[in-house]
């Protein structure tokens, strides 16, 4: 006979779970792409910045620091801005014209409309899409190589819808519901939306930078509350190796041969009467004293032959390491960060000496140029110290000699045959000429020549046209035949040039 099973009525309970993330980067991305910006008058002078493609702005803006580096045409104006915080805010800025941009991997130039300078561009660097953003989503994984890796430059450009050519989508890769999508413009690929599928932040209520653990026990009067509530944070675990276990076991205790040591008394194999007379049951007399003994306490001499005695040698070495600023360059990830750090150090040194007032502003372009020169000088002093020392002491330093400038060559003489250099035609069509007069310089070297060219002779040696005389510098001619050459007369007859 089966016993009836008792059914326990289950009462549903409602609970709210909130998540606090610690040290989590903002997972959202936007249409921010790296571009090369330059002035139309100086297209070779390009600056790499990030551009925010803003479809809600009717004006394009550029960072003041970037505008100063471009050296383009500008004028001071008053600009009226309308934002979420204010409908009409008048700011002072500069109006720039003649700017152009192109993608970091593209040669297509886009001309920007009138652009205004601002002290900052309201964009978050954490929202810049990277190849890792595309790799995190299966439908965007094929675009990993198309998206540029994160650059060290600033977000220095905001392009509004007054420049539609820069904002028009050429290609779009959508995803499923609530998944990010990728779009390609003439300036490059970007990813818009949530950038990390591994994080579920639907119930996130904040970001924690420090976690404190505490056990909370409610009072006995509040019977509706649970008995205990625990807050648990991540626990750091250290892997224990066999060497660590052996070290702990060796340092557990060291048995010493002493009359006051009970284990030592038992290791000698005493009888029951001897154990009762010893301190095996009572322990050392030190434990029964009401006051701790003062002064030196003898615990027995250390015997070097003791097998449980661990020997170690300790050497005390004092060293004073002197490092220069160049030794800290490996801590920086790119050149621009090194330059900014040196610029701030040089500004701090001037402020301490009282040469300029204290300031918390960003480093200016002139300060960064001065910092670059300082870094280059320090590197030269370190790597070329021997060469610089020889030059300062006016000593002869052995450099590689160039035979072209130290070999003594014959001066050009009258009746020499030369080739006239002409960069407008191929070398195979350069003409020949005969030297009719030379013009030496103060050092006796011939600097200029008077030449006879284009003088064609008939079969009887009579000129068919008037002779053409030219003057050329010596470096615009190439000596072909010298006047004392045996074959000179025959060559002149062939080309139609007579000797005087």
C-alpha positions in Angstrom: 0.0 0.0 0.0 1.5 3.3 -1.1 1.5 6.2 1.3 0.0 9.4 0.0 2.6 12.1 -0.8 2.2 15.4 0.9 2.0 18.4 -1.5 3.6 21.5 -0.3 2.1 24.7 -1.7 4.7 26.9 -3.3 4.2 30.6 -3.0 5.8 32.7 -5.9 8.1 35.5 -4.7 9.1 38.5 -6.7 12.8 39.6 -6.8 14.7 42.4 -8.5 18.3 41.8 -9.5 20.5 44.8 -10.3 24.0 44.5 -11.7 27.0 46.8 -11.0 29.9 46.5 -13.4 33.4 47.2 -12.4 36.0 48.7 -14.8 33.9 48.0 -17.9 34.6 50.1 -21.0 31.6 51.8 -22.6 30.5 49.2 -25.2 28.7 51.6 -27.6 30.2 52.8 -30.9 29.3 55.5 -33.4 30.2 56.9 -36.8 33.7 58.1 -35.9 36.3 57.4 -38.6 40.0 58.4 -39.0 40.6 60.9 -41.8 43.4 63.0 -43.3 42.6 66.7 -43.2 44.5 69.3 -45.2 44.3 72.8 -46.8 43.5 73.0 -50.5 46.5 75.3 -50.9 48.8 72.8 -49.2 47.5 69.3 -50.0 50.8 67.7 -49.0 50.5 69.0 -45.4 48.0 66.5 -44.0 47.0 65.9 -40.3 45.5 62.6 -39.1 42.4 63.2 -36.9 39.2 61.4 -36.1 36.0 62.8 -37.7 32.6 62.5 -36.1 29.9 62.2 -38.9 27.0 64.0 -37.3 23.7 63.8 -39.2 22.0 66.2 -36.7 24.4 69.1 -37.1 23.9 71.7 -39.8 27.5 73.0 -39.4 31.0 71.5 -39.5 33.5 72.1 -36.8 37.2 71.6 -36.4 39.4 71.5 -33.3 41.3 74.8 -32.7 44.6 73.0 -32.3 44.2 71.2 -35.7 43.1 74.5 -37.4 46.3 76.3 -36.2 48.5 73.5 -37.6 46.8 73.7 -41.1 47.7 77.4 -41.6 44.7 78.0 -43.8 42.6 81.2 -44.4 40.5 82.1 -41.4 38.8 85.1 -39.7 37.4 85.8 -36.3 33.6 85.6 -36.0 30.8 85.3 -33.5 28.8 82.0 -33.8 25.3 81.4 -32.4 24.8 77.8 -31.3 21.6 76.0 -30.4 22.0 72.9 -28.2 20.0 70.8 -25.6 21.3 73.1 -22.9 20.6 76.4 -24.5 18.7 77.7 -27.6 21.0 80.5 -28.3 24.6 80.6 -27.1 27.0 83.1 -28.7 30.6 81.9 -28.8 33.8 83.3 -30.3 35.5 81.2 -32.9 37.3 81.4 -36.2 35.8 80.8 -39.7 37.9 78.6 -42.0 37.6 77.9 -45.7 39.5 75.8 -48.2 39.7 72.6 -46.2 39.5 69.0 -47.6 39.5 65.5 -46.2 40.1 61.9 -47.3 39.8 58.5 -45.7 42.8 57.0 -44.0 42.8 54.2 -46.7 41.3 56.3 -49.6 42.6 58.8 -52.1 39.2 60.3 -52.8 39.2 64.0 -51.8 36.1 65.6 -50.3 36.0 69.4 -50.1 34.6 70.7 -46.8 32.2 73.7 -46.6 32.8 76.6 -44.3 34.1 75.2 -41.0 34.3 76.8 -37.6 36.9 76.2 -34.9 36.0 75.0 -31.4 38.1 74.2 -28.3 36.8 70.7 -28.1 34.6 68.2 -30.1 31.8 66.7 -28.0 32.7 63.0 -28.7 33.8 60.1 -26.6 36.9 58.2 -27.6 35.4 55.0 -26.2 32.8 55.2 -29.0 35.4 54.8 -31.8 34.8 51.4 -33.6 37.8 49.2 -33.9 38.5 45.8 -35.7 37.7 44.1 -32.3 34.2 45.6 -32.5 33.5 44.0 -35.9 35.2 40.7 -34.8 32.7 40.4 -31.8 29.7 40.1 -34.1 29.3 37.2 -36.6 27.6 39.4 -39.3 30.4 42.0 -39.1 33.4 39.7 -38.8 34.2 39.9 -42.5 34.8 43.7 -42.0 37.6 43.2 -39.5 40.3 44.2 -42.0 38.3 47.1 -43.4 38.1 49.0 -40.2 41.2 50.9 -39.2 42.8 50.1 -35.8 42.5 52.7 -33.1 44.9 55.7 -33.7 46.5 57.9 -31.1 45.2 61.2 -32.7 42.4 63.4 -31.3 38.8 63.7 -32.4 39.5 66.9 -34.3 36.6 67.2 -36.8 32.8 67.2 -36.8 31.2 67.0 -40.2 27.5 68.0 -40.3 24.9 67.4 -43.0 26.0 70.6 -44.8 28.6 68.2 -46.3 26.3 65.3 -47.6 29.0 63.7 -49.7 30.9 62.7 -46.5 27.7 61.3 -44.8 26.0 59.4 -47.6 26.1 55.6 -47.0 27.7 53.7 -49.9 27.1 50.3 -48.3 25.2 49.1 -45.2 25.6 45.7 -43.4 22.6 45.3 -41.1 22.1 42.8 -38.3 19.2 41.3 -36.4 17.0 43.2 -33.9 19.0 45.4 -31.5 22.3 44.4 -33.1 24.8 47.0 -34.4 25.1 47.8 -38.1 28.0 48.8 -40.2 28.1 51.4 -43.0 30.6 52.5 -45.5 31.0 56.1 -46.5 33.6 57.8 -48.7 35.7 58.2 -45.6 35.7 54.6 -44.5 33.7 51.9 -42.5 32.1 52.5 -39.1 30.0 50.5 -36.7 26.9 52.0 -35.0 25.3 50.4 -32.0 26.1 48.1 -29.1 29.7 46.9 -29.5 30.1 43.9 -27.1 27.7 41.0 -27.3 29.4 39.3 -24.3 27.9 41.8 -21.8 24.3 41.8 -20.7 23.7 45.2 -19.1 19.9 45.2 -19.2 19.7 45.7 -15.4 22.9 47.7 -14.9 22.4 50.5 -12.4 25.9 51.8 -12.2 29.6 51.3 -12.5 31.7 50.5 -9.4 35.3 51.4 -9.0 35.7 50.0 -5.4 33.8 47.1 -3.7 33.6 46.7 0.1 32.3 43.3 1.5 30.2 43.3 4.7 27.9 40.8 6.3 24.5 42.3 7.4 22.4 40.5 10.0 19.0 42.0 10.6 17.5 42.4 14.1 15.2 39.6 15.6 12.2 41.9 15.5 12.1 42.1 11.7 10.7 38.6 11.0 9.8 39.4 7.4 13.4 39.9 6.4 15.8 37.0 5.6 18.1 36.0 8.3 21.4 36.8 6.5 22.3 38.9 3.5 25.8 38.5 1.9 27.5 40.8 -0.5 30.2 38.9 -2.5 32.9 40.4 -4.7 35.4 38.7 -7.0 38.1 36.8 -5.0 41.7 36.8 -6.1 43.2 33.3 -6.2 46.9 32.5 -6.2 48.2 29.2 -7.6 50.2 27.2 -5.1 53.1 25.3 -6.6 54.8 22.2 -5.0 57.8 24.4 -4.1 55.5 26.6 -2.0 54.1 23.6 -0.1 57.6 22.3 0.6 58.7 25.7 1.9 55.7 25.9 4.3 56.3 22.4 5.6 60.0 23.2 6.2 59.2 26.3 8.1 56.5 24.7 10.3 58.8 24.1 13.3 62.4 23.2 14.0 63.1 20.7 16.8 66.0 21.7 19.0 67.9 19.4 21.4 67.0 21.0 24.7 66.0 19.7 28.2 63.1 22.1 28.1 61.7 20.8 24.9 59.1 18.0 25.5 59.4 16.4 22.1 63.1 16.0 22.7 62.5 14.3 26.0 60.1 11.8 24.3 62.6 11.1 21.5 65.1 9.5 23.9 62.8 6.6 24.7 62.1 7.3 28.4 60.1 5.0 30.7 56.7 6.0 32.2 58.2 7.1 35.4 60.7 9.3 33.5 57.9 10.9 31.5 56.0 11.7 34.7 59.1 13.3 36.2 59.8 15.3 33.0 57.8 18.2 31.5 56.2 16.0 29.0 52.7 16.6 30.5 53.2 20.1 31.9 55.3 21.7 29.2 58.2 24.1 29.8 58.3 26.0 33.0 58.0 29.3 31.0 54.3 28.5 30.4 53.5 28.5 34.2 55.2 31.8 35.0 52.8 34.7 35.8 55.2 37.3 34.2 57.3 36.9 31.1 61.0 36.8 31.9 63.1 39.8 31.0 66.6 39.9 29.6 68.3 37.3 27.5 66.9 33.8 27.4 69.2 31.0 26.4 67.7 28.4 24.1 70.7 26.3 23.4 73.6 26.7 21.1 73.3 26.1 17.4 75.3 23.2 16.2 76.5 23.4 12.6 76.2 19.6 12.2 72.5 19.7 13.0 70.7 18.1 9.9 67.7 20.3 10.5 69.7 23.5 10.4 69.1 25.3 7.1 72.1 27.4 6.0 71.8 30.5 3.8 74.1 33.2 2.6 73.0 36.8 2.5 74.8 39.4 0.5 74.0 43.1 0.9 74.5 45.1 -2.2 73.7 48.8 -2.6 73.2 50.3 -6.0 72.3 53.7 -7.2 70.7 53.7 -10.6 70.7 56.9 -12.5 68.2 57.2 -15.3 67.7 59.9 -17.8 64.4 60.9 -19.4 65.3 58.8 -22.5 65.1 55.6 -20.4 61.4 56.3 -19.8 60.5 56.5 -23.5 59.6 52.8 -23.7 56.6 53.6 -21.4 54.9 55.6 -24.1 52.8 53.9 -26.8 53.4 56.5 -29.6 55.4 59.6 -30.5 52.7 62.1 -29.9 52.3 61.1 -26.2 56.1 61.4 -25.7 56.1 64.9 -27.2 53.1 66.0 -25.0 54.8 64.7 -21.9 58.1 66.5 -22.7 56.2 69.7 -23.5 54.5 69.6 -20.1 57.8 68.9 -18.3 59.4 71.9 -20.0 56.4 74.1 -19.1 56.6 72.9 -15.5 60.3 73.8 -15.3 59.6 77.3 -16.6 56.8 77.7 -14.1 59.1 76.7 -11.2 61.8 79.1 -12.3 59.1 81.9 -12.5 59.6 82.4 -16.3 55.9 82.0 -17.0 52.7 81.8 -14.9 51.2 78.5 -13.9 48.6 77.2 -16.4 46.5 74.0 -16.7 45.7 74.4 -20.4 46.6 71.9 -23.1 50.1 72.1 -24.6 50.3 74.5 -27.6 51.9 73.7 -31.0 55.0 75.8 -30.3 55.6 73.9 -27.0 55.3 70.6 -28.7 57.7 71.7 -31.5 60.2 72.8 -28.8 59.8 69.4 -27.1 60.5 67.5 -30.3 63.7 69.4 -30.8 64.7 68.7 -27.2 64.1 64.9 -27.7 66.1 64.9 -30.9 69.0 66.7 -29.2 69.0 64.3 -26.2 69.0 61.3 -28.6 71.9 62.8 -30.6 73.9 63.4 -27.4 73.4 59.8 -26.4 74.0 58.0 -29.7 76.5 60.4 -31.3 78.5 61.5 -28.2 81.9 60.5 -29.6 81.3 62.3 -32.9 80.1 65.5 -31.1 83.1 65.4 -28.8 85.5 65.2 -31.7 83.8 68.1 -33.5 83.8 70.2 -30.4 87.6 69.6 -29.9 88.2 70.4 -33.6 89.7 67.0 -34.2 89.8 65.3 -37.6 87.1 62.7 -37.7 87.4 60.0 -40.3 84.5 60.1 -42.6 84.0 58.3 -45.9 85.6 60.3 -48.7 83.8 61.0 -52.0 86.3 60.6 -54.9 84.1 62.9 -57.1 85.1 66.0 -55.1 88.7 65.2 -54.2 90.1 63.9 -57.5 91.9 66.5 -59.6 90.7 66.6 -63.2 91.9 68.4 -66.3 90.5 71.8 -67.2 88.3 72.1 -70.3 90.3 73.6 -73.2 89.5 75.2 -76.5 88.5 72.8 -79.3 87.4 70.1 -76.8 84.2 68.3 -77.8 81.4 68.3 -75.2 77.8 67.1 -74.9 75.1 69.6 -74.1 72.8 68.5 -71.3 69.1 69.1 -72.0 66.5 67.9 -69.5 63.7 68.4 -72.0 64.7 65.7 -74.4 66.0 62.1 -74.0 69.8 61.7 -73.4 70.2 59.9 -76.8 69.2 63.1 -78.5 71.6 65.5 -76.7 73.7 67.6 -79.1 77.4 67.9 -79.5 79.4 71.2 -79.4 82.9 72.4 -79.7 84.6 74.7 -77.1 85.6 78.0 -78.8 86.4 80.0 -75.6 86.7 79.3 -71.9 86.1 81.6 -68.9 88.2 80.5 -65.8 87.4 81.7 -62.3 89.6 83.2 -59.6 91.0 79.8 -58.7 92.0 79.0 -62.3 89.2 76.5 -62.8 87.0 76.9 -65.8 83.4 77.9 -64.8 81.7 78.9 -68.1 82.2 77.9 -71.8 81.5 79.4 -75.2 80.4 76.7 -77.6 79.8 76.2 -81.3 76.8 74.1 -82.2 74.5 73.3 -85.1 77.1 74.0 -87.9 76.5 71.6 -90.7 79.0 71.3 -93.6 78.6 70.0 -97.1 80.9 67.6 -98.9 83.4 70.3 -99.7 83.6 71.5 -96.1 81.5 74.6 -96.6 78.9 75.6 -93.9 75.3 75.3 -95.0 74.0 77.7 -92.2 75.3 80.3 -89.9 77.2 79.1 -86.9 75.3 79.1 -83.6 77.3 80.1 -80.5 76.1 79.2 -77.0 77.3 79.9 -73.5 76.9 77.2 -70.9 78.1 76.6 -67.3 80.6 73.8 -66.9 78.2 71.6 -65.0 75.7 71.7 -67.9 78.2 70.0 -70.2 79.9 66.6 -70.4 83.4 66.3 -71.8 83.4 63.8 -74.7 86.8 64.3 -76.5 89.9 66.2 -75.4 91.7 68.5 -78.0 94.9 66.5 -77.8 93.1 63.2 -78.7 94.1 61.4 -81.8 90.5 60.8 -83.0 89.4 64.4 -82.4 90.0 65.7 -85.9 88.2 62.7 -87.5 85.2 63.2 -85.1 84.9 66.9 -85.7 84.8 66.2 -89.5 82.0 63.8 -89.0 79.8 66.2 -86.9 80.6 69.2 -89.0 82.7 71.3 -86.5 86.0 72.8 -87.8 89.1 73.5 -85.7 90.3 77.1 -85.8 
